[in-house]
Amino acid sequence: MTIEGVAALEAFHNRIVEVTRTLTETEWMAPSACPGWRVRDVIAHIGAGARSVIDPLPVPEDRLPLPANREREHDVHVDIRRSWTIAEVMDEFERFGAERLERLPGLQEEPLASTEIEIPGLGTYPMHAAANGLSFDCFCHLYHDIVAPGGPIQRELPAPSHEEMLPVVQWMMWGLPQMQGPELDESLLAPITISLTGPGESKWTVRRPDPQGGSPQGGSSQGGLPQGGLVVESGGGAEVVVTSSAVDFVSWGTGRSAWHSACDVEGDRAVATAFLSTLDIV
């Protein structure tokens, strides 16, 4: 199970609350690092996500068809809230974010923990992994989209601990084989080990499935998570090794920054370039 993800989400949620309660009106309206979203829109997105599993607002029937890009689907829910006051945006985020935290521990217990759910556009995961996904979402938006150096807000944030970062990294690695499809599969020319340092320190090897038809999971390191056309295993072993801090991985692994400025590559750089230039985890 990933009970650590619940604790990480609580920590990131509380930090978002602390930062947003200090924002000026100008800061609320500042463009975030998410294209097309102001800081207030990022908070509206997080609040809408929390509310969606408790008391979702109806989506307008006359909305435009949802785009193929999963990230742009969130615009529908942000647009609903663009006319809200900042107080209303904050109230939704704090109220439903807190209630979500109360409910999440129940997803770490059987039979719900291993019950699979499909997240449209993102793949299929056991319910216990939801805490990791939400931790990733809150960490990424706070540390990379809202607060400098990536975002527009000048605030000091606590450095994330190892226990907080590991669930974030786990989510990204569980989602890596499922979120892009053939484009990413074809970009992997040889196995690659991604070696992450600092908080969230861990090693992960990305490879193609066993042609003999063995388990696509390649072991039990990820708790039976369904995979796409690639396999991600915990541990090293590939001849091509990409080393980066885990905090930086959240940025370049989601396309927010250039990978080559944050990574050291051992082995065939052409192999690393083909894969890392295609990688775009949502």
C-alpha atoms as an extended CHARMM CRD file, in Angstrom:
* protein
*
       282  EXT
         1         1  MET       CA              0.0000000000        0.0000000000        0.0000000000  PROA      1               0.0000000000
         2         2  THR       CA              1.0430000000        3.6220000000       -0.2960000000  PROA      2               0.0000000000
         3         3  ILE       CA             -0.0960000000        5.1350000000        2.9960000000  PROA      3               0.0000000000
         4         4  GLU       CA              2.9120000000        7.4700000000        2.7100000000  PROA      4               0.0000000000
         5         5  GLY       CA              1.0560000000        9.1530000000       -0.1280000000  PROA      5               0.0000000000
         6         6  VAL       CA             -1.6960000000       10.2370000000        2.2420000000  PROA      6               0.0000000000
         7         7  ALA       CA              0.7970000000       11.8960000000        4.5850000000  PROA      7               0.0000000000
         8         8  ALA       CA              2.5560000000       13.5650000000        1.6520000000  PROA      8               0.0000000000
         9         9  LEU       CA             -0.7170000000       14.9250000000        0.2910000000  PROA      9               0.0000000000
        10        10  GLU       CA             -1.6200000000       16.3470000000        3.6920000000  PROA      10              0.0000000000
        11        11  ALA       CA              1.7490000000       18.1110000000        3.8940000000  PROA      11              0.0000000000
        12        12  PHE       CA              1.4490000000       19.6110000000        0.4100000000  PROA      12              0.0000000000
        13        13  HSD       CA             -2.2000000000       20.5790000000        0.9510000000  PROA      13              0.0000000000
        14        14  ASN       CA             -1.3020000000       22.4370000000        4.1360000000  PROA      14              0.0000000000
        15        15  ARG       CA              1.5460000000       24.2620000000        2.3970000000  PROA      15              0.0000000000
        16        16  ILE       CA             -0.7840000000       25.3920000000       -0.3660000000  PROA      16              0.0000000000
        17        17  VAL       CA             -3.1750000000       26.7220000000        2.2790000000  PROA      17              0.0000000000
        18        18  GLU       CA             -0.3430000000       28.5720000000        4.0040000000  PROA      18              0.0000000000
        19        19  VAL       CA              0.8550000000       30.1850000000        0.7810000000  PROA      19              0.0000000000
        20        20  THR       CA             -2.5640000000       31.1240000000       -0.5770000000  PROA      20              0.0000000000
        21        21  ARG       CA             -3.5900000000       32.8000000000        2.6680000000  PROA      21              0.0000000000
        22        22  THR       CA             -0.7130000000       35.2540000000        2.1870000000  PROA      22              0.0000000000
        23        23  LEU       CA             -1.3730000000       36.1190000000       -1.4690000000  PROA      23              0.0000000000
        24        24  THR       CA             -2.2450000000       39.6260000000       -2.5360000000  PROA      24              0.0000000000
        25        25  GLU       CA             -4.9180000000       40.2260000000       -5.1570000000  PROA      25              0.0000000000
        26        26  THR       CA             -2.1810000000       40.9280000000       -7.6960000000  PROA      26              0.0000000000
        27        27  GLU       CA             -0.4670000000       37.6350000000       -6.8890000000  PROA      27              0.0000000000
        28        28  TRP       CA             -3.7240000000       35.7250000000       -7.2050000000  PROA      28              0.0000000000
        29        29  MET       CA             -4.1250000000       37.0890000000      -10.7320000000  PROA      29              0.0000000000
        30        30  ALA       CA             -0.5080000000       36.4900000000      -11.8010000000  PROA      30              0.0000000000
        31        31  PRO       CA              0.0780000000       34.0630000000      -14.7120000000  PROA      31              0.0000000000
        32        32  SER       CA              1.2090000000       30.6970000000      -13.3660000000  PROA      32              0.0000000000
        33        33  ALA       CA              3.5840000000       28.3160000000      -15.0890000000  PROA      33              0.0000000000
        34        34  CYS       CA              0.5300000000       26.4060000000      -16.3920000000  PROA      34              0.0000000000
        35        35  PRO       CA             -0.2150000000       27.8780000000      -19.8440000000  PROA      35              0.0000000000
        36        36  GLY       CA             -3.4240000000       29.9210000000      -19.7820000000  PROA      36              0.0000000000
        37        37  TRP       CA             -3.9340000000       29.6410000000      -16.0250000000  PROA      37              0.0000000000
        38        38  ARG       CA             -3.4780000000       32.3170000000      -13.4250000000  PROA      38              0.0000000000
        39        39  VAL       CA             -2.5100000000       31.3820000000       -9.8720000000  PROA      39              0.0000000000
        40        40  ARG       CA             -6.1920000000       31.4630000000       -8.9290000000  PROA      40              0.0000000000
        41        41  ASP       CA             -6.9760000000       29.0490000000      -11.7670000000  PROA      41              0.0000000000
        42        42  VAL       CA             -4.4180000000       26.5400000000      -10.5020000000  PROA      42              0.0000000000
        43        43  ILE       CA             -6.0220000000       26.6160000000       -7.0600000000  PROA      43              0.0000000000
        44        44  ALA       CA             -9.4510000000       26.3310000000       -8.6850000000  PROA      44              0.0000000000
        45        45  HSD       CA             -8.2240000000       23.2410000000      -10.5340000000  PROA      45              0.0000000000
        46        46  ILE       CA             -6.9870000000       21.5960000000       -7.3330000000  PROA      46              0.0000000000
        47        47  GLY       CA            -10.2030000000       22.4750000000       -5.5180000000  PROA      47              0.0000000000
        48        48  ALA       CA            -12.3230000000       21.1650000000       -8.3750000000  PROA      48              0.0000000000
        49        49  GLY       CA            -10.3870000000       17.9070000000       -8.2830000000  PROA      49              0.0000000000
        50        50  ALA       CA            -11.0260000000       17.5170000000       -4.5780000000  PROA      50              0.0000000000
        51        51  ARG       CA            -14.7060000000       18.2880000000       -5.0150000000  PROA      51              0.0000000000
        52        52  SER       CA            -15.1050000000       15.9130000000       -7.9610000000  PROA      52              0.0000000000
        53        53  VAL       CA            -14.9770000000       12.8460000000       -5.7210000000  PROA      53              0.0000000000
        54        54  ILE       CA            -17.3300000000       14.2930000000       -3.1010000000  PROA      54              0.0000000000
        55        55  ASP       CA            -19.8880000000       16.6690000000       -4.5920000000  PROA      55              0.0000000000
        56        56  PRO       CA            -18.9840000000       17.4960000000       -8.2260000000  PROA      56              0.0000000000
        57        57  LEU       CA            -20.4980000000       20.5090000000       -9.9370000000  PROA      57              0.0000000000
        58        58  PRO       CA            -22.4410000000       19.7550000000      -13.1310000000  PROA      58              0.0000000000
        59        59  VAL       CA            -20.5860000000       20.3870000000      -16.3580000000  PROA      59              0.0000000000
        60        60  PRO       CA            -22.4090000000       22.6650000000      -18.8570000000  PROA      60              0.0000000000
        61        61  GLU       CA            -24.2070000000       20.6630000000      -21.5260000000  PROA      61              0.0000000000
        62        62  ASP       CA            -23.1450000000       23.1230000000      -24.2220000000  PROA      62              0.0000000000
        63        63  ARG       CA            -19.4460000000       22.7870000000      -23.4730000000  PROA      63              0.0000000000
        64        64  LEU       CA            -17.0780000000       22.1920000000      -26.3610000000  PROA      64              0.0000000000
        65        65  PRO       CA            -15.9910000000       18.5810000000      -26.9550000000  PROA      65              0.0000000000
        66        66  LEU       CA            -13.1760000000       17.5670000000      -24.6350000000  PROA      66              0.0000000000
        67        67  PRO       CA             -9.7460000000       17.6820000000      -26.2500000000  PROA      67              0.0000000000
        68        68  ALA       CA             -7.5660000000       14.6120000000      -26.6600000000  PROA      68              0.0000000000
        69        69  ASN       CA             -4.9780000000       16.2100000000      -24.3830000000  PROA      69              0.0000000000
        70        70  ARG       CA             -5.9110000000       15.0750000000      -20.8840000000  PROA      70              0.0000000000
        71        71  GLU       CA             -4.4290000000       18.1710000000      -19.2450000000  PROA      71              0.0000000000
        72        72  ARG       CA             -6.6340000000       20.4880000000      -21.2900000000  PROA      72              0.0000000000
        73        73  GLU       CA             -9.7400000000       18.6340000000      -20.0850000000  PROA      73              0.0000000000
        74        74  HSD       CA             -9.2100000000       20.4000000000      -16.7730000000  PROA      74              0.0000000000
        75        75  ASP       CA             -9.9570000000       23.7110000000      -18.5040000000  PROA      75              0.0000000000
        76        76  VAL       CA            -13.6480000000       22.7860000000      -18.4670000000  PROA      76              0.0000000000
        77        77  HSD       CA            -13.7300000000       22.8070000000      -14.6580000000  PROA      77              0.0000000000
        78        78  VAL       CA            -11.4720000000       25.8400000000      -14.3470000000  PROA      78              0.0000000000
        79        79  ASP       CA            -13.7030000000       27.7810000000      -16.7550000000  PROA      79              0.0000000000
        80        80  ILE       CA            -16.7390000000       27.1280000000      -14.5400000000  PROA      80              0.0000000000
        81        81  ARG       CA            -14.9070000000       28.9040000000      -11.7190000000  PROA      81              0.0000000000
        82        82  ARG       CA            -13.4650000000       31.8770000000      -13.5970000000  PROA      82              0.0000000000
        83        83  SER       CA            -16.3370000000       34.1120000000      -12.4550000000  PROA      83              0.0000000000
        84        84  TRP       CA            -15.9810000000       33.0830000000       -8.8030000000  PROA      84              0.0000000000
        85        85  THR       CA            -14.4660000000       35.3670000000       -6.2300000000  PROA      85              0.0000000000
        86        86  ILE       CA            -11.0880000000       34.4420000000       -4.7980000000  PROA      86              0.0000000000
        87        87  ALA       CA            -12.8260000000       33.7450000000       -1.4930000000  PROA      87              0.0000000000
        88        88  GLU       CA            -15.0940000000       31.2110000000       -3.2130000000  PROA      88              0.0000000000
        89        89  VAL       CA            -12.1360000000       29.5170000000       -4.8910000000  PROA      89              0.0000000000
        90        90  MET       CA            -10.3070000000       29.2750000000       -1.5760000000  PROA      90              0.0000000000
        91        91  ASP       CA            -13.3610000000       28.0340000000        0.2880000000  PROA      91              0.0000000000
        92        92  GLU       CA            -13.8530000000       25.1790000000       -2.1670000000  PROA      92              0.0000000000
        93        93  PHE       CA            -10.1920000000       24.2100000000       -2.0830000000  PROA      93              0.0000000000
        94        94  GLU       CA             -9.8970000000       24.2360000000        1.7110000000  PROA      94              0.0000000000
        95        95  ARG       CA            -13.2600000000       22.6080000000        2.4080000000  PROA      95              0.0000000000
        96        96  PHE       CA            -13.1610000000       19.7660000000       -0.0930000000  PROA      96              0.0000000000
        97        97  GLY       CA             -9.4010000000       19.3190000000        0.1380000000  PROA      97              0.0000000000
        98        98  ALA       CA             -9.7490000000       18.6780000000        3.8640000000  PROA      98              0.0000000000
        99        99  GLU       CA            -12.6590000000       16.2950000000        3.3520000000  PROA      99              0.0000000000
       100       100  ARG       CA            -10.7120000000       14.3880000000        0.7100000000  PROA      100             0.0000000000
       101       101  LEU       CA             -7.8760000000       13.9350000000        3.1770000000  PROA      101             0.0000000000
       102       102  GLU       CA            -10.3200000000       12.4140000000        5.6500000000  PROA      102             0.0000000000
       103       103  ARG       CA            -11.5390000000        9.8910000000        3.0870000000  PROA      103             0.0000000000
       104       104  LEU       CA             -8.2560000000        8.8220000000        1.5090000000  PROA      104             0.0000000000
       105       105  PRO       CA             -7.0340000000        6.4830000000        4.2910000000  PROA      105             0.0000000000
       106       106  GLY       CA            -10.0180000000        4.2550000000        3.5400000000  PROA      106             0.0000000000
       107       107  LEU       CA             -8.5860000000        3.5990000000        0.0750000000  PROA      107             0.0000000000
       108       108  GLN       CA             -5.4980000000        2.0930000000        1.7070000000  PROA      108             0.0000000000
       109       109  GLU       CA             -7.5520000000       -0.7660000000        3.1480000000  PROA      109             0.0000000000
       110       110  GLU       CA             -8.8170000000       -3.8620000000        1.3810000000  PROA      110             0.0000000000
       111       111  PRO       CA            -10.9170000000       -4.5540000000       -0.5610000000  PROA      111             0.0000000000
       112       112  LEU       CA            -10.7880000000       -0.9940000000       -1.9230000000  PROA      112             0.0000000000
       113       113  ALA       CA             -6.9870000000       -0.7290000000       -1.9140000000  PROA      113             0.0000000000
       114       114  SER       CA             -6.4720000000       -3.1870000000       -4.7620000000  PROA      114             0.0000000000
       115       115  THR       CA             -9.6870000000       -2.3820000000       -6.6380000000  PROA      115             0.0000000000
       116       116  GLU       CA             -8.7180000000       -1.0060000000      -10.0290000000  PROA      116             0.0000000000
       117       117  ILE       CA            -10.0460000000        2.2630000000      -11.3800000000  PROA      117             0.0000000000
       118       118  GLU       CA             -9.5490000000        3.7300000000      -14.8260000000  PROA      118             0.0000000000
       119       119  ILE       CA             -8.6100000000        7.4010000000      -15.0440000000  PROA      119             0.0000000000
       120       120  PRO       CA             -9.5240000000        8.5140000000      -18.5800000000  PROA      120             0.0000000000
       121       121  GLY       CA             -6.4150000000        9.4140000000      -20.5120000000  PROA      121             0.0000000000
       122       122  LEU       CA             -4.0560000000        8.4200000000      -17.7030000000  PROA      122             0.0000000000
       123       123  GLY       CA             -4.3850000000        4.6430000000      -17.3240000000  PROA      123             0.0000000000
       124       124  THR       CA             -5.6220000000        2.1240000000      -14.7850000000  PROA      124             0.0000000000
       125       125  TYR       CA             -4.5000000000        2.0620000000      -11.1610000000  PROA      125             0.0000000000
       126       126  PRO       CA             -5.4150000000        0.3800000000       -7.8560000000  PROA      126             0.0000000000
       127       127  MET       CA             -7.3040000000        2.7640000000       -5.5900000000  PROA      127             0.0000000000
       128       128  HSD       CA             -4.4960000000        2.9440000000       -3.0550000000  PROA      128             0.0000000000
       129       129  ALA       CA             -2.4000000000        4.7410000000       -5.7000000000  PROA      129             0.0000000000
       130       130  ALA       CA             -4.8120000000        7.6860000000       -5.7550000000  PROA      130             0.0000000000
       131       131  ALA       CA             -2.9850000000        9.2240000000       -2.7970000000  PROA      131             0.0000000000
       132       132  ASN       CA              0.2480000000        9.1870000000       -4.7860000000  PROA      132             0.0000000000
       133       133  GLY       CA             -1.4000000000       10.8080000000       -7.7920000000  PROA      133             0.0000000000
       134       134  LEU       CA             -2.8870000000       13.5790000000       -5.6790000000  PROA      134             0.0000000000
       135       135  SER       CA              0.4460000000       14.1330000000       -3.9190000000  PROA      135             0.0000000000
       136       136  PHE       CA              2.0820000000       14.5250000000       -7.3120000000  PROA      136             0.0000000000
       137       137  ASP       CA             -0.5770000000       16.9840000000       -8.4420000000  PROA      137             0.0000000000
       138       138  CYS       CA             -0.3060000000       19.2170000000       -5.3660000000  PROA      138             0.0000000000
       139       139  PHE       CA              3.4860000000       19.1140000000       -5.2050000000  PROA      139             0.0000000000
       140       140  CYS       CA              3.9110000000       19.8640000000       -8.8860000000  PROA      140             0.0000000000
       141       141  HSD       CA              1.4650000000       22.7810000000       -8.9040000000  PROA      141             0.0000000000
       142       142  LEU       CA              2.8040000000       24.3460000000       -5.7160000000  PROA      142             0.0000000000
       143       143  TYR       CA              6.5470000000       23.8750000000       -6.1800000000  PROA      143             0.0000000000
       144       144  HSD       CA              6.7540000000       24.2450000000       -9.9660000000  PROA      144             0.0000000000
       145       145  ASP       CA              3.7370000000       26.2710000000      -11.1420000000  PROA      145             0.0000000000
       146       146  ILE       CA              2.9000000000       28.7070000000       -8.3410000000  PROA      146             0.0000000000
       147       147  VAL       CA              6.0490000000       29.4340000000       -6.3350000000  PROA      147             0.0000000000
       148       148  ALA       CA              9.3210000000       30.6650000000       -7.8620000000  PROA      148             0.0000000000
       149       149  PRO       CA             11.5800000000       29.8500000000       -9.5650000000  PROA      149             0.0000000000
       150       150  GLY       CA              9.0770000000       28.1510000000      -11.8670000000  PROA      150             0.0000000000
       151       151  GLY       CA              6.0380000000       30.1500000000      -10.7850000000  PROA      151             0.0000000000
       152       152  PRO       CA              5.4610000000       33.8700000000      -10.1850000000  PROA      152             0.0000000000
       153       153  ILE       CA              5.0970000000       33.8680000000       -6.3790000000  PROA      153             0.0000000000
       154       154  GLN       CA              8.0890000000       34.6840000000       -4.2050000000  PROA      154             0.0000000000
       155       155  ARG       CA              7.7210000000       32.5580000000       -1.0800000000  PROA      155             0.0000000000
       156       156  GLU       CA             10.0140000000       30.2690000000        0.8680000000  PROA      156             0.0000000000
       157       157  LEU       CA              8.8260000000       26.6670000000        0.8750000000  PROA      157             0.0000000000
       158       158  PRO       CA             10.1490000000       23.8420000000        3.0560000000  PROA      158             0.0000000000
       159       159  ALA       CA             12.3290000000       21.4260000000        1.1350000000  PROA      159             0.0000000000
       160       160  PRO       CA             10.2710000000       18.2600000000        0.6120000000  PROA      160             0.0000000000
       161       161  SER       CA             11.3770000000       15.2700000000        2.6590000000  PROA      161             0.0000000000
       162       162  HSD       CA             12.2390000000       11.8630000000        1.2230000000  PROA      162             0.0000000000
       163       163  GLU       CA              8.9690000000       10.4760000000        2.5940000000  PROA      163             0.0000000000
       164       164  GLU       CA              7.0400000000       13.2280000000        0.8120000000  PROA      164             0.0000000000
       165       165  MET       CA              8.8350000000       12.9490000000       -2.5280000000  PROA      165             0.0000000000
       166       166  LEU       CA              8.8800000000        9.1700000000       -2.9190000000  PROA      166             0.0000000000
       167       167  PRO       CA              5.0710000000        8.8810000000       -3.4160000000  PROA      167             0.0000000000
       168       168  VAL       CA              5.3200000000       11.6410000000       -6.0360000000  PROA      168             0.0000000000
       169       169  VAL       CA              8.0510000000        9.7650000000       -7.9050000000  PROA      169             0.0000000000
       170       170  GLN       CA              6.1700000000        6.4760000000       -7.6130000000  PROA      170             0.0000000000
       171       171  TRP       CA              3.1040000000        7.9820000000       -9.2720000000  PROA      171             0.0000000000
       172       172  MET       CA              5.1650000000        9.2990000000      -12.1530000000  PROA      172             0.0000000000
       173       173  MET       CA              6.8130000000        5.9320000000      -12.7000000000  PROA      173             0.0000000000
       174       174  TRP       CA              3.5110000000        4.0520000000      -12.4550000000  PROA      174             0.0000000000
       175       175  GLY       CA              2.0130000000        6.4200000000      -14.9910000000  PROA      175             0.0000000000
       176       176  LEU       CA              4.9780000000        6.5870000000      -17.3590000000  PROA      176             0.0000000000
       177       177  PRO       CA              4.0370000000        3.4620000000      -19.3830000000  PROA      177             0.0000000000
       178       178  GLN       CA              0.3420000000        4.3930000000      -19.5600000000  PROA      178             0.0000000000
       179       179  MET       CA              0.0750000000        8.0920000000      -20.3610000000  PROA      179             0.0000000000
       180       180  GLN       CA              1.5530000000        8.4800000000      -23.8460000000  PROA      180             0.0000000000
       181       181  GLY       CA              1.1430000000        5.2820000000      -25.8180000000  PROA      181             0.0000000000
       182       182  PRO       CA              3.0520000000        4.2390000000      -28.9730000000  PROA      182             0.0000000000
       183       183  GLU       CA              4.9460000000        7.5200000000      -29.3540000000  PROA      183             0.0000000000
       184       184  LEU       CA              6.8330000000        6.9720000000      -26.1010000000  PROA      184             0.0000000000
       185       185  ASP       CA              7.1130000000        3.2060000000      -26.6370000000  PROA      185             0.0000000000
       186       186  GLU       CA              8.8500000000        3.7030000000      -29.9760000000  PROA      186             0.0000000000
       187       187  SER       CA             11.2580000000        6.2800000000      -28.5590000000  PROA      187             0.0000000000
       188       188  LEU       CA             12.8500000000        3.7150000000      -26.2150000000  PROA      188             0.0000000000
       189       189  LEU       CA             15.7600000000        2.3650000000      -28.2530000000  PROA      189             0.0000000000
       190       190  ALA       CA             17.3570000000        0.4800000000      -25.3380000000  PROA      190             0.0000000000
       191       191  PRO       CA             16.7260000000        0.0590000000      -21.6030000000  PROA      191             0.0000000000
       192       192  ILE       CA             17.2980000000        3.2100000000      -19.5450000000  PROA      192             0.0000000000
       193       193  THR       CA             17.8620000000        3.5410000000      -15.8070000000  PROA      193             0.0000000000
       194       194  ILE       CA             16.6260000000        6.7780000000      -14.2660000000  PROA      194             0.0000000000
       195       195  SER       CA             18.6130000000        7.3840000000      -11.0840000000  PROA      195             0.0000000000
       196       196  LEU       CA             17.0040000000        9.9820000000       -8.8430000000  PROA      196             0.0000000000
       197       197  THR       CA             18.9030000000       11.7180000000       -6.0600000000  PROA      197             0.0000000000
       198       198  GLY       CA             18.0300000000       13.7740000000       -3.0000000000  PROA      198             0.0000000000
       199       199  PRO       CA             14.5670000000       13.5040000000       -1.4050000000  PROA      199             0.0000000000
       200       200  GLY       CA             12.7550000000       10.7520000000       -3.2930000000  PROA      200             0.0000000000
       201       201  GLU       CA             16.0440000000        8.9880000000       -4.0350000000  PROA      201             0.0000000000
       202       202  SER       CA             15.3940000000        5.8390000000       -6.0400000000  PROA      202             0.0000000000
       203       203  LYS       CA             16.3300000000        4.0100000000       -9.2430000000  PROA      203             0.0000000000
       204       204  TRP       CA             13.9530000000        2.9420000000      -11.9830000000  PROA      204             0.0000000000
       205       205  THR       CA             14.6380000000        1.0470000000      -15.1720000000  PROA      205             0.0000000000
       206       206  VAL       CA             12.4610000000        1.4760000000      -18.2510000000  PROA      206             0.0000000000
       207       207  ARG       CA             12.5340000000       -1.3310000000      -20.8060000000  PROA      207             0.0000000000
       208       208  ARG       CA             10.4160000000       -3.0850000000      -23.3750000000  PROA      208             0.0000000000
       209       209  PRO       CA              8.3290000000       -6.1010000000      -22.3000000000  PROA      209             0.0000000000
       210       210  ASP       CA              9.8080000000       -9.5830000000      -22.3580000000  PROA      210             0.0000000000
       211       211  PRO       CA              9.2300000000      -10.8980000000      -25.9090000000  PROA      211             0.0000000000
       212       212  GLN       CA              8.6560000000      -14.3530000000      -24.3990000000  PROA      212             0.0000000000
       213       213  GLY       CA              5.3800000000      -13.0930000000      -22.9610000000  PROA      213             0.0000000000
       214       214  GLY       CA              6.3450000000      -12.8520000000      -19.3110000000  PROA      214             0.0000000000
       215       215  SER       CA              4.5330000000      -10.5800000000      -16.9300000000  PROA      215             0.0000000000
       216       216  PRO       CA              4.6110000000       -7.0240000000      -18.3070000000  PROA      216             0.0000000000
       217       217  GLN       CA              5.1220000000       -5.8800000000      -14.7670000000  PROA      217             0.0000000000
       218       218  GLY       CA              8.5010000000       -7.5840000000      -14.6060000000  PROA      218             0.0000000000
       219       219  GLY       CA              8.1500000000       -8.1920000000      -10.8810000000  PROA      219             0.0000000000
       220       220  SER       CA              6.1270000000       -7.0740000000       -7.9120000000  PROA      220             0.0000000000
       221       221  SER       CA              7.8660000000       -3.7550000000       -7.2170000000  PROA      221             0.0000000000
       222       222  GLN       CA              4.7910000000       -1.7480000000       -8.1680000000  PROA      222             0.0000000000
       223       223  GLY       CA              2.0870000000       -3.8500000000       -6.5990000000  PROA      223             0.0000000000
       224       224  GLY       CA              0.5570000000       -5.2790000000       -9.7520000000  PROA      224             0.0000000000
       225       225  LEU       CA             -0.1200000000       -1.9330000000      -11.4310000000  PROA      225             0.0000000000
       226       226  PRO       CA             -1.3020000000       -2.3800000000      -15.0220000000  PROA      226             0.0000000000
       227       227  GLN       CA              1.1570000000       -1.1380000000      -17.6080000000  PROA      227             0.0000000000
       228       228  GLY       CA              1.2060000000        0.0540000000      -21.1860000000  PROA      228             0.0000000000
       229       229  GLY       CA              3.7060000000       -0.8690000000      -23.8930000000  PROA      229             0.0000000000
       230       230  LEU       CA              6.7440000000       -0.3410000000      -21.6620000000  PROA      230             0.0000000000
       231       231  VAL       CA              7.8320000000       -1.8350000000      -18.3610000000  PROA      231             0.0000000000
       232       232  VAL       CA              9.1080000000        0.2000000000      -15.4220000000  PROA      232             0.0000000000
       233       233  GLU       CA             10.9400000000       -1.7160000000      -12.7010000000  PROA      233             0.0000000000
       234       234  SER       CA             12.3260000000       -0.5190000000       -9.3970000000  PROA      234             0.0000000000
       235       235  GLY       CA             16.1210000000       -0.7250000000       -9.4690000000  PROA      235             0.0000000000
       236       236  GLY       CA             19.0070000000       -0.1440000000      -11.8570000000  PROA      236             0.0000000000
       237       237  GLY       CA             20.8630000000       -2.2800000000      -14.3560000000  PROA      237             0.0000000000
       238       238  ALA       CA             20.6380000000       -0.5450000000      -17.7470000000  PROA      238             0.0000000000
       239       239  GLU       CA             23.7420000000        0.5220000000      -19.6680000000  PROA      239             0.0000000000
       240       240  VAL       CA             22.2540000000        3.9770000000      -20.2060000000  PROA      240             0.0000000000
       241       241  VAL       CA             21.8500000000        5.8000000000      -16.8910000000  PROA      241             0.0000000000
       242       242  VAL       CA             20.1810000000        9.1960000000      -16.5140000000  PROA      242             0.0000000000
       243       243  THR       CA             20.8300000000       10.9010000000      -13.1720000000  PROA      243             0.0000000000
       244       244  SER       CA             18.7550000000       13.7970000000      -11.8350000000  PROA      244             0.0000000000
       245       245  SER       CA             17.3770000000       15.0420000000       -8.5560000000  PROA      245             0.0000000000
       246       246  ALA       CA             13.8510000000       13.7730000000       -7.8970000000  PROA      246             0.0000000000
       247       247  VAL       CA             12.6010000000       17.3470000000       -7.4590000000  PROA      247             0.0000000000
       248       248  ASP       CA             13.9520000000       18.3010000000      -10.8900000000  PROA      248             0.0000000000
       249       249  PHE       CA             12.4800000000       15.1180000000      -12.3850000000  PROA      249             0.0000000000
       250       250  VAL       CA              8.9890000000       16.3900000000      -11.5810000000  PROA      250             0.0000000000
       251       251  SER       CA              9.7440000000       19.4620000000      -13.6940000000  PROA      251             0.0000000000
       252       252  TRP       CA             11.4680000000       17.9670000000      -16.7430000000  PROA      252             0.0000000000
       253       253  GLY       CA              9.5060000000       14.7090000000      -16.6150000000  PROA      253             0.0000000000
       254       254  THR       CA              6.3020000000       16.7040000000      -17.1320000000  PROA      254             0.0000000000
       255       255  GLY       CA              7.7490000000       18.9270000000      -19.8520000000  PROA      255             0.0000000000
       256       256  ARG       CA              7.9580000000       22.0070000000      -17.6420000000  PROA      256             0.0000000000
       257       257  SER       CA             11.6970000000       22.3720000000      -18.1790000000  PROA      257             0.0000000000
       258       258  ALA       CA             14.4280000000       20.9670000000      -20.4100000000  PROA      258             0.0000000000
       259       259  TRP       CA             15.7670000000       17.5910000000      -19.3040000000  PROA      259             0.0000000000
       260       260  HSD       CA             19.2870000000       18.1660000000      -20.5950000000  PROA      260             0.0000000000
       261       261  SER       CA             19.8850000000       21.0340000000      -18.1690000000  PROA      261             0.0000000000
       262       262  ALA       CA             19.0030000000       18.8470000000      -15.1620000000  PROA      262             0.0000000000
       263       263  CYS       CA             20.3550000000       15.4190000000      -16.1040000000  PROA      263             0.0000000000
       264       264  ASP       CA             23.7080000000       13.6790000000      -16.3530000000  PROA      264             0.0000000000
       265       265  VAL       CA             23.8530000000       10.8500000000      -18.8780000000  PROA      265             0.0000000000
       266       266  GLU       CA             26.1150000000        7.8120000000      -18.7560000000  PROA      266             0.0000000000
       267       267  GLY       CA             26.1960000000        5.6070000000      -21.8310000000  PROA      267             0.0000000000
       268       268  ASP       CA             24.6710000000        6.2210000000      -25.2590000000  PROA      268             0.0000000000
       269       269  ARG       CA             23.4190000000        9.8030000000      -25.1930000000  PROA      269             0.0000000000
       270       270  ALA       CA             21.4450000000        9.3030000000      -28.4040000000  PROA      270             0.0000000000
       271       271  VAL       CA             19.3600000000        6.6280000000      -26.6580000000  PROA      271             0.0000000000
       272       272  ALA       CA             18.7200000000        8.9460000000      -23.7080000000  PROA      272             0.0000000000
       273       273  THR       CA             17.8800000000       11.8860000000      -25.9760000000  PROA      273             0.0000000000
       274       274  ALA       CA             15.3240000000        9.9650000000      -28.0230000000  PROA      274             0.0000000000
       275       275  PHE       CA             13.4240000000        8.8530000000      -24.9270000000  PROA      275             0.0000000000
       276       276  LEU       CA             13.7320000000       11.8920000000      -22.6650000000  PROA      276             0.0000000000
       277       277  SER       CA             12.8120000000       14.3120000000      -25.4460000000  PROA      277             0.0000000000
       278       278  THR       CA              9.5490000000       12.3990000000      -25.9280000000  PROA      278             0.0000000000
       279       279  LEU       CA              8.6700000000       11.8150000000      -22.2660000000  PROA      279             0.0000000000
       280       280  ASP       CA              5.7760000000       13.9560000000      -21.0330000000  PROA      280             0.0000000000
       281       281  ILE       CA              4.1110000000       12.6250000000      -17.8730000000  PROA      281             0.0000000000
       282       282  VAL       CA              0.7690000000       14.2420000000      -17.0300000000  PROA      282             0.0000000000
